[in-house]
């Protein structure tokens, strides 16, 4: 997840799969409390703190202030056997969600020009 | 046969993929093929494509029944190419290493056809537990590599690509390479942006360069050679 600011809003948190509530960062029935002194203003919370609480890697480009939060490590890449609903693009540049493949037996083949 | 084939090009620049997609031959009776482009390497992060070509099987319910694995359905033309005595040493060595990459094309094609015919009853379909067990692992360094590569991409695009983009992305892509040396999509994507000659679509040699520490030949050898270059399909 990429953000151009170090304070994440609701949309950025949603991209990570979490919602900010009074209990802390929540995903379904699970909530991860934030430290009592965590600064939360206008629904925004510090990206490095979010990454630390969720056990996710955090990197920051000092020159631009751009930050990225990676996925959790320490397990398989696939979190489940349900195909993630990624948004890619078709050859005309239009967005295409993998959920559109539902209902068809599909072979996904990764390749590259390189 | 109800099997759909969806090709996903892991190319940060979709224009690089387009000529190959346009050149793909259409043939009567072939399964339908949909071409998609993954300019952000999102499938690397979410599915575990660590090299190309890799393949993933998904059934009609959207359930993954085989995890990402290295696969081809026809033998590489490089496999039987004779190495001439007059070849430059590096090129000859690169082909020798390429020829040491295991191929299971015939068996893999047969497995795909079996799945297309028998669906869930195919002996090549894995249970959910088997899929997760065989899925690519991601340790903490590899997880940080995802973030580093993604940050590099964001900076590359913000700088407008080209040499400015490479300069902005380089520290982060190099970090991704260092953190996850087994991820060839990160390395090959970055190398090719540096080593492809002007006007050419790509550079499969991806030799030594002044921007990134690695290159295809030396990294494959250092990582264990052709056997270690692929994610071998289980049970095929």
Boltz contact constraints between the chains, C-beta under 6 A:
constraints:
  - contact:
      token1: [A, 2]
      token2: [B, 150]
      max_distance: 6.0
  - contact:
      token1: [A, 2]
      token2: [B, 154]
      max_distance: 6.0
  - contact:
      token1: [A, 57]
      token2: [B, 143]
      max_distance: 6.0
  - contact:
      token1: [A, 57]
      token2: [B, 144]
      max_distance: 6.0
  - contact:
      token1: [A, 57]
      token2: [B, 147]
      max_distance: 6.0
  - contact:
      token1: [A, 59]
      token2: [B, 147]
      max_distance: 6.0
  - contact:
      token1: [A, 59]
      token2: [B, 148]
      max_distance: 6.0
  - contact:
      token1: [A, 59]
      token2: [B, 151]
      max_distance: 6.0
  - contact:
      token1: [A, 61]
      token2: [B, 151]
      max_distance: 6.0
  - contact:
      token1: [A, 66]
      token2: [B, 154]
      max_distance: 6.0
  - contact:
      token1: [A, 68]
      token2: [B, 147]
      max_distance: 6.0
  - contact:
      token1: [A, 68]
      token2: [B, 150]
      max_distance: 6.0
  - contact:
      token1: [A, 68]
      token2: [B, 151]
      max_distance: 6.0
  - contact:
      token1: [A, 70]
      token2: [B, 143]
      max_distance: 6.0
  - contact:
      token1: [A, 70]
      token2: [B, 144]
      max_distance: 6.0
  - contact:
      token1: [A, 70]
      token2: [B, 146]
      max_distance: 6.0
  - contact:
      token1: [A, 70]
      token2: [B, 147]
      max_distance: 6.0
  - contact:
      token1: [A, 71]
      token2: [B, 143]
      max_distance: 6.0
  - contact:
      token1: [A, 71]
      token2: [B, 146]
      max_distance: 6.0
  - contact:
      token1: [A, 73]
      token2: [B, 138]
      max_distance: 6.0
  - contact:
      token1: [A, 73]
      token2: [B, 139]
      max_distance: 6.0
  - contact:
      token1: [A, 73]
      token2: [B, 140]
      max_distance: 6.0
  - contact:
      token1: [A, 73]
      token2: [B, 143]
      max_distance: 6.0
  - contact:
      token1: [A, 76]
      token2: [B, 132]
      max_distance: 6.0
  - contact:
      token1: [A, 76]
      token2: [B, 135]
      max_distance: 6.0
  - contact:
      token1: [A, 76]
      token2: [B, 137]
      max_distance: 6.0
  - contact:
      token1: [A, 77]
      token2: [B, 48]
      max_distance: 6.0
  - contact:
      token1: [A, 77]
      token2: [B, 135]
      max_distance: 6.0
  - contact:
      token1: [A, 77]
      token2: [B, 136]
      max_distance: 6.0
  - contact:
      token1: [A, 77]
      token2: [B, 138]
      max_distance: 6.0
  - contact:
      token1: [A, 78]
      token2: [B, 132]
      max_distance: 6.0
  - contact:
      token1: [A, 78]
      token2: [B, 135]
      max_distance: 6.0
  - contact:
      token1: [A, 81]
      token2: [B, 63]
      max_distance: 6.0
  - contact:
      token1: [A, 81]
      token2: [B, 64]
      max_distance: 6.0
  - contact:
      token1: [A, 81]
      token2: [B, 128]
      max_distance: 6.0
  - contact:
      token1: [A, 81]
      token2: [B, 131]
      max_distance: 6.0
  - contact:
      token1: [A, 83]
      token2: [B, 58]
      max_distance: 6.0
  - contact:
      token1: [A, 83]
      token2: [B, 62]
      max_distance: 6.0
  - contact:
      token1: [A, 83]
      token2: [B, 64]
      max_distance: 6.0
  - contact:
      token1: [A, 84]
      token2: [B, 46]
      max_distance: 6.0
  - contact:
      token1: [A, 86]
      token2: [B, 42]
      max_distance: 6.0
  - contact:
      token1: [A, 86]
      token2: [B, 46]
      max_distance: 6.0
  - contact:
      token1: [A, 88]
      token2: [B, 36]
      max_distance: 6.0
  - contact:
      token1: [A, 88]
      token2: [B, 38]
      max_distance: 6.0
  - contact:
      token1: [A, 89]
      token2: [B, 37]
      max_distance: 6.0
  - contact:
      token1: [A, 90]
      token2: [B, 36]
      max_distance: 6.0
  - contact:
      token1: [A, 91]
      token2: [B, 21]
      max_distance: 6.0
  - contact:
      token1: [A, 91]
      token2: [B, 35]
      max_distance: 6.0
  - contact:
      token1: [A, 96]
      token2: [B, 36]
      max_distance: 6.0
  - contact:
      token1: [A, 102]
      token2: [B, 62]
      max_distance: 6.0
  - contact:
      token1: [A, 103]
      token2: [B, 60]
      max_distance: 6.0
  - contact:
      token1: [A, 104]
      token2: [B, 4]
      max_distance: 6.0
  - contact:
      token1: [A, 105]
      token2: [B, 2]
      max_distance: 6.0
  - contact:
      token1: [A, 105]
      token2: [B, 3]
      max_distance: 6.0
  - contact:
      token1: [A, 105]
      token2: [B, 59]
      max_distance: 6.0
  - contact:
      token1: [A, 105]
      token2: [B, 60]
      max_distance: 6.0
  - contact:
      token1: [A, 106]
      token2: [B, 4]
      max_distance: 6.0
  - contact:
      token1: [A, 106]
      token2: [B, 6]
      max_distance: 6.0
  - contact:
      token1: [A, 106]
      token2: [B, 58]
      max_distance: 6.0
  - contact:
      token1: [A, 107]
      token2: [B, 5]
      max_distance: 6.0
  - contact:
      token1: [A, 108]
      token2: [B, 6]
      max_distance: 6.0
  - contact:
      token1: [A, 108]
      token2: [B, 56]
      max_distance: 6.0
  - contact:
      token1: [A, 109]
      token2: [B, 7]
      max_distance: 6.0
  - contact:
      token1: [A, 109]
      token2: [B, 55]
      max_distance: 6.0
  - contact:
      token1: [A, 110]
      token2: [B, 8]
      max_distance: 6.0
  - contact:
      token1: [A, 110]
      token2: [B, 10]
      max_distance: 6.0
  - contact:
      token1: [A, 110]
      token2: [B, 49]
      max_distance: 6.0
  - contact:
      token1: [A, 110]
      token2: [B, 52]
      max_distance: 6.0
  - contact:
      token1: [A, 110]
      token2: [B, 54]
      max_distance: 6.0
  - contact:
      token1: [A, 111]
      token2: [B, 9]
      max_distance: 6.0
  - contact:
      token1: [A, 111]
      token2: [B, 52]
      max_distance: 6.0
  - contact:
      token1: [A, 111]
      token2: [B, 53]
      max_distance: 6.0
  - contact:
      token1: [A, 112]
      token2: [B, 9]
      max_distance: 6.0
  - contact:
      token1: [A, 112]
      token2: [B, 10]
      max_distance: 6.0
  - contact:
      token1: [A, 112]
      token2: [B, 11]
      max_distance: 6.0
  - contact:
      token1: [A, 112]
      token2: [B, 52]
      max_distance: 6.0
  - contact:
      token1: [A, 113]
      token2: [B, 11]
      max_distance: 6.0
  - contact:
      token1: [A, 113]
      token2: [B, 16]
      max_distance: 6.0
  - contact:
      token1: [A, 113]
      token2: [B, 17]
      max_distance: 6.0
  - contact:
      token1: [A, 113]
      token2: [B, 20]
      max_distance: 6.0
  - contact:
      token1: [A, 113]
      token2: [B, 201]
      max_distance: 6.0
  - contact:
      token1: [A, 113]
      token2: [B, 202]
      max_distance: 6.0
  - contact:
      token1: [A, 114]
      token2: [B, 188]
      max_distance: 6.0
  - contact:
      token1: [A, 114]
      token2: [B, 192]
      max_distance: 6.0
  - contact:
      token1: [A, 114]
      token2: [B, 202]
      max_distance: 6.0
